[in-house]
Amino acid sequence: MRESKVDPQQKILSVTVGLLTVIIGLFVAIKPFEGVNFLLIVALLALGLYELFGWFRAENRTIWALAGGCVSLLFAVLALFNIINILFIWDILLYTIPIWAICNGLIKLAGVFALMRRGEGGFGWKLLTGFFGILLGALLLILPAAGIMTMTEFTGILTGVLLLVFGINVIVDAYA
């Protein structure tokens, strides 16, 4: 097993962003309609900035880590644009978050394959997060498309669970 060379400041940042994302994920899962727009944007911004910061500080950079940060920031800006112009929760829950989850999941899987090609370990949580993101993103897109309006609360809960898993992944990465 390789020895961790994580900078103490990076570890503190990772744990902070991970805990923030876990807390927001729990809040969104428990209370999907109370301030969910703002909290989702904060979570996406935190994850995006964390991934970009980590990419700039990493010794073994991959394009996938950079892409993950850029995609999270892009979708945070899109969600913010929706709040400012539309003030409508459905757009964020029904479109922005599912598409972000699928994109981020695909990027995480690509990153896992890059780690595997380099012979590195410690990609179990990234693999789980990637599959989970794709699965939940697809589920979130399919349910509203089927016209199941009663599933909107369920959609918020799934979004919260997704953020919870992403936050745990960030915390696990801090100690990998």
C-alpha beads as a LAMMPS data file, in Angstrom:
LAMMPS data file: protein, C-alpha beads

176 atoms
175 bonds

1 atom types
1 bond types

-500.0 500.0 xlo xhi
-500.0 500.0 ylo yhi
-500.0 500.0 zlo zhi

Masses

1 110.0

Atoms # bond

1 1 1 0.000 0.000 0.000
2 1 1 1.398 3.420 -0.891
3 1 1 2.065 5.997 1.785
4 1 1 -0.197 9.044 1.811
5 1 1 1.489 12.334 0.915
6 1 1 -1.507 14.531 1.647
7 1 1 -0.619 18.052 2.748
8 1 1 -2.156 18.832 6.184
9 1 1 -3.881 21.901 4.725
10 1 1 -5.309 19.763 1.924
11 1 1 -6.557 17.236 4.484
12 1 1 -8.287 19.992 6.492
13 1 1 -9.852 21.375 3.315
14 1 1 -10.966 17.904 2.215
15 1 1 -12.575 17.079 5.544
16 1 1 -14.237 20.520 5.716
17 1 1 -15.689 20.285 2.199
18 1 1 -16.685 16.665 2.794
19 1 1 -18.452 17.473 6.057
20 1 1 -20.164 20.504 4.487
21 1 1 -21.401 18.338 1.621
22 1 1 -22.542 15.576 4.009
23 1 1 -24.443 18.101 6.167
24 1 1 -26.086 19.690 3.129
25 1 1 -26.895 16.222 1.760
26 1 1 -28.536 15.210 5.039
27 1 1 -30.505 18.471 5.188
28 1 1 -31.688 18.133 1.583
29 1 1 -32.633 14.470 2.133
30 1 1 -34.590 15.267 5.312
31 1 1 -36.180 18.573 4.192
32 1 1 -36.081 18.559 0.380
33 1 1 -37.954 21.857 -0.109
34 1 1 -36.598 24.126 2.629
35 1 1 -33.773 26.180 1.175
36 1 1 -32.744 23.367 -1.121
37 1 1 -31.780 25.658 -4.017
38 1 1 -29.267 27.645 -2.011
39 1 1 -27.824 24.577 -0.284
40 1 1 -27.393 22.685 -3.555
41 1 1 -25.546 25.616 -5.069
42 1 1 -23.274 25.855 -2.009
43 1 1 -22.559 22.107 -2.236
44 1 1 -21.778 22.268 -5.969
45 1 1 -19.536 25.318 -5.509
46 1 1 -17.702 23.674 -2.587
47 1 1 -17.170 20.415 -4.496
48 1 1 -16.062 22.220 -7.648
49 1 1 -13.596 24.485 -5.840
50 1 1 -12.299 21.528 -3.821
51 1 1 -11.672 19.472 -6.966
52 1 1 -9.947 22.376 -8.748
53 1 1 -7.843 23.231 -5.691
54 1 1 -6.866 19.573 -5.380
55 1 1 -5.966 19.383 -9.057
56 1 1 -3.628 22.383 -8.833
57 1 1 -1.892 20.935 -5.763
58 1 1 -1.672 17.306 -6.947
59 1 1 1.560 15.774 -8.154
60 1 1 -0.138 13.264 -10.449
61 1 1 -2.735 15.386 -12.201
62 1 1 -5.372 13.842 -14.417
63 1 1 -7.624 15.656 -16.818
64 1 1 -10.548 13.941 -15.082
65 1 1 -9.960 15.683 -11.768
66 1 1 -9.847 19.025 -13.576
67 1 1 -12.986 18.159 -15.549
68 1 1 -14.838 17.161 -12.370
69 1 1 -14.138 20.526 -10.762
70 1 1 -15.092 22.458 -13.892
71 1 1 -18.349 20.515 -14.334
72 1 1 -19.355 21.075 -10.702
73 1 1 -18.654 24.814 -10.975
74 1 1 -20.486 25.026 -14.307
75 1 1 -23.599 23.393 -12.892
76 1 1 -23.415 25.588 -9.764
77 1 1 -23.452 28.649 -12.018
78 1 1 -26.328 27.191 -14.060
79 1 1 -28.278 26.496 -10.872
80 1 1 -27.551 30.016 -9.616
81 1 1 -28.721 31.427 -12.948
82 1 1 -31.972 29.479 -12.573
83 1 1 -32.520 30.851 -9.062
84 1 1 -31.866 34.437 -10.098
85 1 1 -33.978 34.344 -13.251
86 1 1 -36.629 31.742 -12.575
87 1 1 -36.804 31.208 -8.799
88 1 1 -38.260 27.798 -9.514
89 1 1 -37.098 24.720 -7.575
90 1 1 -38.258 22.278 -10.245
91 1 1 -35.641 23.366 -12.758
92 1 1 -32.809 22.659 -10.342
93 1 1 -34.172 19.409 -8.963
94 1 1 -35.485 18.057 -12.244
95 1 1 -32.719 18.998 -14.680
96 1 1 -29.570 20.627 -13.328
97 1 1 -28.784 18.178 -10.507
98 1 1 -29.492 14.965 -12.489
99 1 1 -27.374 16.060 -15.445
100 1 1 -24.579 17.175 -13.086
101 1 1 -24.760 13.816 -11.284
102 1 1 -24.450 11.874 -14.545
103 1 1 -21.576 14.040 -15.840
104 1 1 -19.742 13.901 -12.517
105 1 1 -20.299 10.143 -12.272
106 1 1 -18.865 9.588 -15.753
107 1 1 -15.873 11.788 -14.922
108 1 1 -15.268 9.861 -11.685
109 1 1 -15.359 6.547 -13.576
110 1 1 -12.914 7.884 -16.160
111 1 1 -10.663 8.964 -13.285
112 1 1 -10.863 5.474 -11.785
113 1 1 -9.717 3.948 -15.065
114 1 1 -6.831 6.448 -15.211
115 1 1 -5.797 5.410 -11.676
116 1 1 -6.041 1.738 -12.630
117 1 1 -3.852 2.288 -15.725
118 1 1 -1.191 3.925 -13.548
119 1 1 -1.362 0.993 -11.138
120 1 1 -2.610 3.086 -8.237
121 1 1 -5.073 1.830 -5.668
122 1 1 -7.577 3.577 -3.440
123 1 1 -10.252 4.084 -6.039
124 1 1 -13.084 2.093 -4.427
125 1 1 -15.050 5.116 -3.193
126 1 1 -14.521 6.934 -6.487
127 1 1 -15.861 3.899 -8.342
128 1 1 -18.887 3.684 -6.034
129 1 1 -19.490 7.438 -6.301
130 1 1 -19.259 7.306 -10.095
131 1 1 -21.767 4.471 -10.449
132 1 1 -24.039 5.993 -7.808
133 1 1 -23.967 9.390 -9.554
134 1 1 -24.875 7.901 -12.925
135 1 1 -27.600 5.696 -11.459
136 1 1 -29.239 8.415 -9.368
137 1 1 -28.844 11.022 -12.104
138 1 1 -30.597 8.755 -14.588
139 1 1 -33.293 7.909 -12.043
140 1 1 -33.866 11.599 -11.284
141 1 1 -34.252 12.339 -14.992
142 1 1 -36.554 9.385 -15.673
143 1 1 -38.980 9.902 -12.785
144 1 1 -40.041 13.471 -13.655
145 1 1 -40.128 12.616 -17.366
146 1 1 -42.684 9.946 -16.530
147 1 1 -44.913 12.630 -15.039
148 1 1 -44.804 11.322 -11.498
149 1 1 -45.236 14.617 -9.664
150 1 1 -45.626 12.884 -6.327
151 1 1 -42.036 11.735 -6.694
152 1 1 -40.652 15.270 -6.350
153 1 1 -40.014 14.843 -2.636
154 1 1 -38.380 11.512 -3.445
155 1 1 -36.229 13.359 -6.006
156 1 1 -35.078 15.766 -3.292
157 1 1 -34.274 12.853 -1.001
158 1 1 -32.241 11.131 -3.730
159 1 1 -30.367 14.380 -4.375
160 1 1 -29.550 14.588 -0.665
161 1 1 -28.316 10.995 -0.633
162 1 1 -26.174 11.712 -3.698
163 1 1 -24.556 14.697 -1.956
164 1 1 -24.041 12.549 1.145
165 1 1 -22.144 9.916 -0.868
166 1 1 -20.061 12.577 -2.658
167 1 1 -19.197 14.159 0.711
168 1 1 -18.129 10.808 2.170
169 1 1 -15.964 10.263 -0.919
170 1 1 -14.174 13.578 -0.305
171 1 1 -13.559 12.710 3.364
172 1 1 -12.271 9.229 2.464
173 1 1 -9.942 10.801 -0.129
174 1 1 -8.467 12.983 2.615
175 1 1 -7.230 9.871 4.417
176 1 1 -6.350 7.765 1.362

Bonds

1 1 1 2
2 1 2 3
3 1 3 4
4 1 4 5
5 1 5 6
6 1 6 7
7 1 7 8
8 1 8 9
9 1 9 10
10 1 10 11
11 1 11 12
12 1 12 13
13 1 13 14
14 1 14 15
15 1 15 16
16 1 16 17
17 1 17 18
18 1 18 19
19 1 19 20
20 1 20 21
21 1 21 22
22 1 22 23
23 1 23 24
24 1 24 25
25 1 25 26
26 1 26 27
27 1 27 28
28 1 28 29
29 1 29 30
30 1 30 31
31 1 31 32
32 1 32 33
33 1 33 34
34 1 34 35
35 1 35 36
36 1 36 37
37 1 37 38
38 1 38 39
39 1 39 40
40 1 40 41
41 1 41 42
42 1 42 43
43 1 43 44
44 1 44 45
45 1 45 46
46 1 46 47
47 1 47 48
48 1 48 49
49 1 49 50
50 1 50 51
51 1 51 52
52 1 52 53
53 1 53 54
54 1 54 55
55 1 55 56
56 1 56 57
57 1 57 58
58 1 58 59
59 1 59 60
60 1 60 61
61 1 61 62
62 1 62 63
63 1 63 64
64 1 64 65
65 1 65 66
66 1 66 67
67 1 67 68
68 1 68 69
69 1 69 70
70 1 70 71
71 1 71 72
72 1 72 73
73 1 73 74
74 1 74 75
75 1 75 76
76 1 76 77
77 1 77 78
78 1 78 79
79 1 79 80
80 1 80 81
81 1 81 82
82 1 82 83
83 1 83 84
84 1 84 85
85 1 85 86
86 1 86 87
87 1 87 88
88 1 88 89
89 1 89 90
90 1 90 91
91 1 91 92
92 1 92 93
93 1 93 94
94 1 94 95
95 1 95 96
96 1 96 97
97 1 97 98
98 1 98 99
99 1 99 100
100 1 100 101
101 1 101 102
102 1 102 103
103 1 103 104
104 1 104 105
105 1 105 106
106 1 106 107
107 1 107 108
108 1 108 109
109 1 109 110
110 1 110 111
111 1 111 112
112 1 112 113
113 1 113 114
114 1 114 115
115 1 115 116
116 1 116 117
117 1 117 118
118 1 118 119
119 1 119 120
120 1 120 121
121 1 121 122
122 1 122 123
123 1 123 124
124 1 124 125
125 1 125 126
126 1 126 127
127 1 127 128
128 1 128 129
129 1 129 130
130 1 130 131
131 1 131 132
132 1 132 133
133 1 133 134
134 1 134 135
135 1 135 136
136 1 136 137
137 1 137 138
138 1 138 139
139 1 139 140
140 1 140 141
141 1 141 142
142 1 142 143
143 1 143 144
144 1 144 145
145 1 145 146
146 1 146 147
147 1 147 148
148 1 148 149
149 1 149 150
150 1 150 151
151 1 151 152
152 1 152 153
153 1 153 154
154 1 154 155
155 1 155 156
156 1 156 157
157 1 157 158
158 1 158 159
159 1 159 160
160 1 160 161
161 1 161 162
162 1 162 163
163 1 163 164
164 1 164 165
165 1 165 166
166 1 166 167
167 1 167 168
168 1 168 169
169 1 169 170
170 1 170 171
171 1 171 172
172 1 172 173
173 1 173 174
174 1 174 175
175 1 175 176
